[in-house]
Amino acid sequence: MSKAASILDAKLTYLYSRTGASTVKLGLETTLSLMRAMAVDPLKLPCVHVAGTNGKGSVSAMLESVLREAGLRTALYTSPHLIRFNERIRVGGEPIPDKELIRLLNDVERADQIQSAEPGGRIGTFFELTTAVAFKWFLERQVQMAVLETGMGGRLDSTNVALPFLSVLTEIGMEHSSFLGGTLEKIAAEKAGIIKPGRPVVTGRQRPAAMKAIEEKARAAGSPILRADERVSVKRLSQDLDGQVLSIETADGAWAPFKMPLLGDFQLGNCALAVTALEWMRDELKLPLSQDAIRAGLEKTRWPGRCQVASRDPIFLVDVAHNPDAAQALAAFLKKFRGDKPVALICGMLSDKDAEGFFRLLKPVVDACVLVPLDSERNMPMDCLLAAAKAAKLPAVEGSMPTAVKNAQKWAKKNNGIVVAAGSLYLASAVLYELGVQV
């Protein structure tokens, strides 16, 4: 390991020490204090803000890809990462270089010492420190448009110190209820907290309770709601291992068909959200977002770990689905995609997830299942994971990651089947590493 790599490793180890459920602190004051100490003004960052439960990463990736294709200097802030921490903070599609990351981590550590010593101050959390680093890097690089994905919530999420041109809310479901509230309406209200006074919000189909909360927040803020499901029609013409050919129609008319590399039915709705937001930016911000630029940007969107074809012989799909809503979407995709091929599932989950609900929805399309532990302090113990599979009537066995991947591939070759790894981003990361796939 080089000296620079060793230094970065030490810095990230320190940063990771601020993770864990006990360290989660919702609120904006510490983030703002960190940024003040780093001479960062978050209101100067031109941005779009994306929140939701499922699809927010995909929508963020689509938006950034199109804006970059149109010639803008873009930034993308997402979480968590698949392989390397640097993936979270991108400018012009490129992860932040190690040298710059080390410099900014030094800056944020000093800022943390300053602000935590102030009256009422506290040490920053992993996400607060990372968000401060991202904003400083983006402003230093003078980006013309940043796409910011929230972490857990919205209203009290560290990214909510920004003042976006518009907000985007993807599908909202039950998650993080111990932090965001025990009902869908409360969770939606928290996520809709990214809506800013007078700034529009883009959303699509939502459950009634979620839509009610979004409408209430928008009304209180005087923010217009742009309904993607009413403005944009996205239809799939065909689908193969390389992506899906889509047909789009907006108020401007029908587009020529094009191929988007992201698989899955759920990406159609995500695409509609992105197109709605992009057309608004074209019309209201006068950005150079021609139909050709939007199509080309969507064609070039890369977002690993989302129904990703990691290998083809046998077909090996990797997906970060980790909750019942995502499991339902993955099951719908597999039902159409697999044809008569059997499916083997490799799964590992975090302890705060609804494993039984996840397994129940995937059971109809899974023929074999192996459960593996995750390299995380939040890993769901194997006895709990096995019990959830049993309760869902999904026959499953326990295994280790390397063995599970090798045996699943052998099984798929023997049975002309498909392997799917799903249940957690930690799992997706480990499987991609095991397969030697570069992100």
C-alpha positions as CSV (number, residue, x, y, z in Angstrom):
1,M,0.0,0.0,0.0
2,S,1.4,3.4,-1.0
3,K,1.8,6.2,1.6
4,A,-1.1,8.2,0.1
5,A,-3.3,5.1,0.2
6,S,-2.3,4.4,3.8
7,I,-3.1,7.9,4.8
8,L,-6.5,7.8,3.1
9,D,-7.3,4.4,4.7
10,A,-6.6,5.9,8.1
11,K,-8.7,8.9,7.4
12,L,-11.6,6.8,6.2
13,T,-11.3,4.5,9.2
14,Y,-11.6,7.6,11.5
15,L,-14.6,8.7,9.4
16,Y,-16.3,5.2,9.6
17,S,-16.0,5.3,13.4
18,R,-18.8,7.9,13.3
19,T,-21.2,5.4,11.8
20,G,-23.8,3.1,13.5
21,A,-27.4,3.5,14.6
22,S,-26.3,5.1,17.9
23,T,-24.4,7.8,16.1
24,V,-27.3,8.9,13.9
25,K,-28.2,12.5,14.7
26,L,-30.9,14.1,12.6
27,G,-30.7,17.9,12.3
28,L,-29.0,20.6,10.3
29,E,-27.2,22.6,12.9
30,T,-24.0,20.5,13.0
31,T,-23.8,20.4,9.2
32,L,-24.2,24.1,9.0
33,S,-21.5,24.6,11.8
34,L,-19.1,22.4,9.9
35,M,-19.6,24.3,6.7
36,R,-19.2,27.7,8.4
37,A,-15.9,26.5,9.9
38,M,-14.9,25.4,6.4
39,A,-16.0,28.7,4.8
40,V,-18.6,26.8,2.8
41,D,-21.9,28.6,1.8
42,P,-24.4,25.8,0.9
43,L,-26.8,28.3,-0.6
44,K,-24.3,29.1,-3.3
45,L,-24.4,25.5,-4.7
46,P,-26.7,25.3,-7.8
47,C,-28.5,22.0,-7.3
48,V,-31.4,19.6,-7.7
49,H,-32.4,17.6,-4.6
50,V,-33.7,14.1,-4.7
51,A,-35.3,12.1,-1.9
52,G,-37.5,9.0,-1.6
53,T,-37.3,5.3,-0.6
54,N,-36.7,3.5,-3.9
55,G,-35.2,4.9,-7.1
56,K,-33.6,8.1,-5.8
57,G,-30.1,6.9,-6.8
58,S,-31.2,5.9,-10.3
59,V,-33.0,9.2,-10.8
60,S,-30.0,11.1,-9.5
61,A,-27.7,9.2,-11.9
62,M,-30.1,9.9,-14.9
63,L,-30.2,13.6,-14.1
64,E,-26.5,14.0,-13.8
65,S,-25.8,12.0,-16.9
66,V,-28.1,14.1,-19.0
67,L,-26.8,17.4,-17.6
68,R,-23.2,16.4,-18.2
69,E,-24.1,15.3,-21.8
70,A,-25.6,18.7,-22.3
71,G,-22.2,20.2,-21.6
72,L,-22.7,21.4,-18.0
73,R,-20.0,20.9,-15.3
74,T,-21.9,18.6,-13.0
75,A,-21.6,17.1,-9.5
76,L,-23.3,14.0,-8.1
77,Y,-23.6,13.2,-4.4
78,T,-25.0,9.8,-3.5
79,S,-24.8,7.2,-0.7
80,P,-23.8,4.7,0.2
81,H,-21.0,3.6,-2.2
82,L,-20.5,0.2,-3.8
83,I,-16.8,-0.3,-3.8
84,R,-14.9,2.8,-2.9
85,F,-15.8,5.8,-0.7
86,N,-14.8,8.2,-3.5
87,E,-17.8,7.1,-5.6
88,R,-20.1,9.2,-3.3
89,I,-18.6,12.5,-4.5
90,R,-18.3,13.0,-8.2
91,V,-17.6,15.9,-10.5
92,G,-18.0,15.5,-14.2
93,G,-18.8,11.9,-13.7
94,E,-15.4,11.2,-12.0
95,P,-15.0,10.2,-8.3
96,I,-13.1,12.7,-6.1
97,P,-9.3,11.9,-6.4
98,D,-7.6,10.4,-3.4
99,K,-5.3,13.5,-2.9
100,E,-8.2,15.9,-2.8
101,L,-10.2,13.7,-0.6
102,I,-7.4,13.5,1.9
103,R,-7.1,17.3,1.9
104,L,-10.8,17.8,2.5
105,L,-11.0,15.1,5.2
106,N,-8.2,17.0,7.0
107,D,-10.3,20.2,6.6
108,V,-13.4,18.7,7.9
109,E,-11.6,17.1,10.9
110,R,-10.3,20.6,11.9
111,A,-13.7,22.1,11.3
112,D,-15.2,19.4,13.5
113,Q,-12.9,20.2,16.4
114,I,-13.8,23.8,16.1
115,Q,-17.5,23.5,15.9
116,S,-17.9,20.7,18.5
117,A,-16.1,22.9,21.0
118,E,-18.6,25.7,20.6
119,P,-21.5,26.0,23.2
120,G,-24.1,23.4,22.4
121,G,-21.8,21.8,19.8
122,R,-21.3,18.1,19.2
123,I,-19.0,16.0,17.1
124,G,-20.2,15.4,13.6
125,T,-21.6,12.1,12.3
126,F,-20.2,10.2,9.3
127,F,-22.9,11.6,7.0
128,E,-22.6,15.2,8.2
129,L,-18.8,15.2,7.7
130,T,-19.1,13.6,4.3
131,T,-21.7,16.1,3.2
132,A,-19.5,19.0,4.2
133,V,-16.6,17.5,2.2
134,A,-18.9,17.1,-0.8
135,F,-20.2,20.6,-0.8
136,K,-16.7,22.1,-0.4
137,W,-15.4,20.0,-3.3
138,F,-18.4,20.9,-5.6
139,L,-18.0,24.7,-4.8
140,E,-14.3,24.6,-5.3
141,R,-14.8,23.0,-8.7
142,Q,-17.4,25.6,-9.5
143,V,-20.0,23.1,-10.7
144,Q,-22.9,24.5,-12.7
145,M,-25.4,21.9,-11.4
146,A,-25.1,19.4,-8.6
147,V,-27.5,16.5,-8.1
148,L,-27.9,15.7,-4.4
149,E,-29.3,12.5,-3.1
150,T,-30.5,12.6,0.5
151,G,-29.4,10.0,2.9
152,M,-32.0,8.6,5.3
153,G,-34.7,11.2,5.3
154,G,-35.3,14.7,4.0
155,R,-36.3,17.5,6.4
156,L,-33.4,16.9,8.8
157,D,-31.1,15.3,6.3
158,S,-27.6,16.9,6.1
159,T,-28.1,17.6,2.4
160,N,-31.1,19.8,3.2
161,V,-28.9,22.8,3.9
162,A,-29.0,23.4,0.2
163,L,-31.5,25.6,-1.7
164,P,-32.3,23.6,-4.8
165,F,-33.9,24.9,-8.0
166,L,-36.3,22.0,-7.7
167,S,-36.9,18.9,-5.6
168,V,-37.7,15.4,-6.8
169,L,-39.5,12.8,-4.7
170,T,-39.3,9.2,-5.9
171,E,-41.5,6.4,-4.6
172,I,-41.9,6.5,-0.8
173,G,-42.3,3.4,1.3
174,M,-41.9,2.2,4.9
175,E,-38.3,2.5,6.0
176,H,-36.2,3.8,9.0
177,S,-39.5,4.1,11.0
178,S,-37.5,4.4,14.3
179,F,-36.1,7.7,13.0
180,L,-38.7,9.0,10.5
181,G,-42.0,7.9,12.0
182,G,-44.1,4.8,12.3
183,T,-46.5,5.5,9.5
184,L,-46.2,6.1,5.8
185,E,-47.6,9.5,6.1
186,K,-45.0,10.5,8.7
187,I,-42.2,9.1,6.7
188,A,-43.4,10.9,3.5
189,A,-43.7,14.2,5.5
190,E,-40.1,13.8,6.5
191,K,-38.9,13.1,3.0
192,A,-41.1,15.9,1.6
193,G,-39.2,18.2,3.9
194,I,-36.8,18.9,1.1
195,I,-39.5,21.0,-0.6
196,K,-38.5,24.6,-0.5
197,P,-40.7,27.7,-0.6
198,G,-41.8,28.6,-4.1
199,R,-39.6,25.9,-5.6
200,P,-41.3,23.1,-7.6
201,V,-41.4,19.5,-6.6
202,V,-41.5,16.6,-9.1
203,T,-43.1,13.4,-8.1
204,G,-44.9,10.4,-9.7
205,R,-47.3,7.8,-8.5
206,Q,-47.4,7.5,-4.7
207,R,-49.5,5.7,-2.2
208,P,-52.4,7.9,-1.1
209,A,-51.0,8.5,2.4
210,A,-47.6,9.5,0.9
211,M,-49.2,11.8,-1.7
212,K,-51.3,13.5,0.9
213,A,-48.2,14.3,2.9
214,I,-46.4,15.6,-0.2
215,E,-49.4,17.8,-1.2
216,E,-49.6,19.3,2.3
217,K,-46.0,20.1,2.4
218,A,-46.1,21.6,-1.1
219,R,-49.2,23.7,-0.3
220,A,-47.6,25.1,2.9
221,A,-44.5,26.0,1.0
222,G,-46.3,27.5,-2.0
223,S,-44.5,25.0,-4.2
224,P,-46.1,23.7,-7.5
225,I,-46.3,19.9,-7.9
226,L,-45.2,18.5,-11.2
227,R,-46.7,15.1,-11.6
228,A,-44.5,13.0,-13.8
229,D,-47.2,10.4,-14.4
230,E,-49.3,13.1,-15.9
231,R,-46.6,14.8,-18.0
232,V,-44.5,12.0,-19.3
233,S,-45.4,8.6,-20.8
234,V,-42.7,6.0,-20.8
235,K,-43.2,2.6,-22.5
236,R,-40.9,-0.3,-23.0
237,L,-40.6,-1.7,-26.5
238,S,-38.1,-4.4,-25.8
239,Q,-35.6,-5.6,-23.2
240,D,-32.4,-7.7,-23.3
241,L,-29.2,-8.0,-21.2
242,D,-27.9,-4.7,-22.6
243,G,-30.9,-2.7,-21.4
244,Q,-34.4,-1.7,-22.5
245,V,-35.6,0.2,-25.6
246,L,-38.0,2.9,-24.5
247,S,-40.6,5.1,-26.2
248,I,-41.3,8.4,-24.5
249,E,-44.0,11.0,-25.1
250,T,-44.3,14.4,-23.5
251,A,-46.2,17.6,-24.3
252,D,-43.5,18.2,-27.0
253,G,-44.6,15.0,-28.8
254,A,-43.2,11.5,-29.2
255,W,-39.5,10.8,-29.1
256,A,-37.6,8.4,-31.3
257,P,-37.0,5.1,-29.5
258,F,-33.7,4.8,-27.6
259,K,-32.0,2.2,-25.4
260,M,-31.4,2.9,-21.7
261,P,-28.9,0.5,-20.1
262,L,-30.8,0.2,-16.8
263,L,-33.0,-2.8,-16.5
264,G,-36.3,-3.2,-14.7
265,D,-39.9,-2.0,-14.8
266,F,-39.3,0.5,-12.0
267,Q,-36.8,2.4,-14.2
268,L,-39.7,3.5,-16.5
269,G,-41.2,5.5,-13.6
270,N,-37.7,6.8,-12.6
271,C,-37.1,7.9,-16.2
272,A,-40.4,9.8,-16.2
273,L,-39.4,11.6,-13.1
274,A,-36.0,12.5,-14.6
275,V,-37.5,13.7,-17.9
276,T,-40.1,15.9,-16.1
277,A,-37.4,17.5,-14.0
278,L,-35.1,18.0,-17.0
279,E,-37.9,19.6,-19.2
280,W,-38.6,22.0,-16.3
281,M,-35.0,22.9,-16.1
282,R,-34.9,23.5,-19.8
283,D,-37.9,25.7,-19.8
284,E,-37.5,27.6,-16.6
285,L,-33.7,27.7,-16.2
286,K,-33.0,27.9,-19.9
287,L,-30.5,25.1,-19.8
288,P,-29.4,23.6,-23.1
289,L,-31.4,20.4,-22.7
290,S,-32.6,19.5,-26.1
291,Q,-34.5,16.3,-26.7
292,D,-31.4,14.8,-28.3
293,A,-29.2,15.7,-25.3
294,I,-31.8,14.2,-22.9
295,R,-32.0,11.0,-24.9
296,A,-28.2,10.7,-25.2
297,G,-27.7,11.3,-21.5
298,L,-30.3,8.6,-20.6
299,E,-28.6,6.2,-23.1
300,K,-25.3,6.7,-21.2
301,T,-26.6,6.5,-17.7
302,R,-24.6,4.1,-15.5
303,W,-25.8,3.1,-12.1
304,P,-24.2,-0.2,-10.9
305,G,-26.0,-2.6,-8.6
306,R,-29.5,-2.0,-10.0
307,C,-30.5,-5.1,-11.9
308,Q,-26.9,-5.1,-13.1
309,V,-25.8,-7.9,-15.4
310,A,-22.5,-8.7,-13.7
311,S,-21.8,-11.7,-15.9
312,R,-23.5,-13.5,-18.7
313,D,-22.4,-17.2,-18.5
314,P,-24.3,-17.9,-16.5
315,I,-26.5,-14.8,-16.2
316,F,-25.7,-13.2,-12.8
317,L,-27.7,-10.2,-11.7
318,V,-26.8,-7.9,-8.8
319,D,-29.4,-5.7,-7.3
320,V,-29.4,-3.5,-4.1
321,A,-33.1,-4.2,-3.3
322,H,-33.4,-4.3,0.5
323,N,-37.1,-3.7,1.4
324,P,-40.5,-5.2,0.4
325,D,-41.3,-2.5,-2.2
326,A,-38.0,-3.1,-3.9
327,A,-38.4,-6.9,-3.7
328,Q,-41.8,-6.6,-5.3
329,A,-40.2,-4.6,-8.2
330,L,-37.4,-7.1,-8.5
331,A,-39.9,-10.0,-8.5
332,A,-41.9,-8.4,-11.3
333,F,-38.8,-7.9,-13.3
334,L,-37.6,-11.5,-12.8
335,K,-41.0,-12.9,-13.7
336,K,-40.8,-11.4,-17.2
337,F,-37.1,-11.7,-17.6
338,R,-36.3,-15.2,-16.6
339,G,-38.7,-17.0,-19.1
340,D,-38.5,-20.6,-18.1
341,K,-35.1,-20.4,-16.4
342,P,-34.9,-21.2,-12.7
343,V,-33.5,-18.6,-10.3
344,A,-31.0,-18.9,-7.5
345,L,-31.0,-16.1,-4.9
346,I,-28.0,-15.1,-2.8
347,C,-29.1,-12.9,0.0
348,G,-27.8,-11.1,3.0
349,M,-29.6,-8.3,4.9
350,L,-29.1,-5.7,7.6
351,S,-30.8,-6.2,11.0
352,D,-33.3,-3.3,10.6
353,K,-34.8,-4.7,7.4
354,D,-38.1,-6.6,6.9
355,A,-36.5,-9.8,5.8
356,E,-39.7,-11.9,6.0
357,G,-41.6,-9.4,3.8
358,F,-38.7,-9.3,1.4
359,F,-38.6,-13.1,1.1
360,R,-42.4,-13.5,0.7
361,L,-42.4,-11.3,-2.3
362,L,-39.4,-13.0,-4.0
363,K,-40.5,-16.6,-3.2
364,P,-42.7,-17.0,-6.3
365,V,-39.7,-16.4,-8.6
366,V,-36.9,-18.1,-6.6
367,D,-36.1,-21.8,-6.9
368,A,-33.0,-21.9,-4.6
369,C,-31.7,-19.6,-2.0
370,V,-28.4,-19.3,0.0
371,L,-28.1,-16.8,2.8
372,V,-24.8,-15.2,3.6
373,P,-23.5,-12.8,6.4
374,L,-22.6,-9.2,5.6
375,D,-19.4,-7.5,6.6
376,S,-21.2,-4.9,8.7
377,E,-21.9,-4.4,12.4
378,R,-25.5,-4.1,11.4
379,N,-25.6,-7.5,9.8
380,M,-28.7,-9.5,10.5
381,P,-27.7,-12.6,12.4
382,M,-28.0,-15.8,10.4
383,D,-30.5,-17.4,12.8
384,C,-32.8,-14.4,12.3
385,L,-32.3,-14.5,8.5
386,L,-33.0,-18.2,8.3
387,A,-36.1,-17.8,10.5
388,A,-37.4,-15.1,8.2
389,A,-36.9,-17.3,5.2
390,K,-38.7,-20.2,6.9
391,A,-41.6,-17.9,7.9
392,A,-41.9,-16.9,4.3
393,K,-41.8,-20.6,3.2
394,L,-38.7,-20.0,1.2
395,P,-36.3,-22.9,1.5
396,A,-32.8,-21.6,2.2
397,V,-29.4,-22.7,3.3
398,E,-26.5,-20.9,5.0
399,G,-23.2,-20.2,3.2
400,S,-20.2,-18.0,3.0
401,M,-19.8,-15.4,0.3
402,P,-17.1,-16.9,-1.9
403,T,-18.6,-20.4,-1.7
404,A,-22.1,-19.1,-2.3
405,V,-21.1,-17.3,-5.5
406,K,-19.1,-20.2,-6.9
407,N,-21.9,-22.8,-6.0
408,A,-24.6,-20.6,-7.4
409,Q,-22.8,-20.2,-10.7
410,K,-22.3,-24.0,-10.9
411,W,-26.0,-24.5,-10.2
412,A,-27.0,-22.0,-12.8
413,K,-24.8,-23.6,-15.5
414,K,-26.1,-27.0,-14.7
415,N,-29.7,-26.0,-14.7
416,N,-29.6,-23.3,-17.4
417,G,-30.6,-20.8,-14.7
418,I,-30.0,-17.3,-13.4
419,V,-28.3,-16.1,-10.3
420,V,-29.6,-13.0,-8.5
421,A,-27.8,-11.4,-5.6
422,A,-30.0,-9.0,-3.6
423,G,-30.8,-7.9,-0.1
424,S,-28.4,-5.1,0.7
425,L,-25.9,-2.7,-0.9
426,Y,-23.3,-4.3,1.3
427,L,-24.1,-7.6,-0.4
428,A,-24.0,-6.1,-3.9
429,S,-20.6,-4.6,-3.2
430,A,-19.2,-7.9,-1.9
431,V,-20.6,-9.9,-4.8
432,L,-19.3,-7.5,-7.4
433,Y,-15.9,-7.7,-5.7
434,E,-16.0,-11.5,-5.7
435,L,-16.9,-11.5,-9.4
436,G,-14.1,-9.0,-10.2
437,V,-16.5,-6.5,-11.7
438,Q,-15.2,-2.9,-11.8
439,V,-17.7,-0.2,-10.8
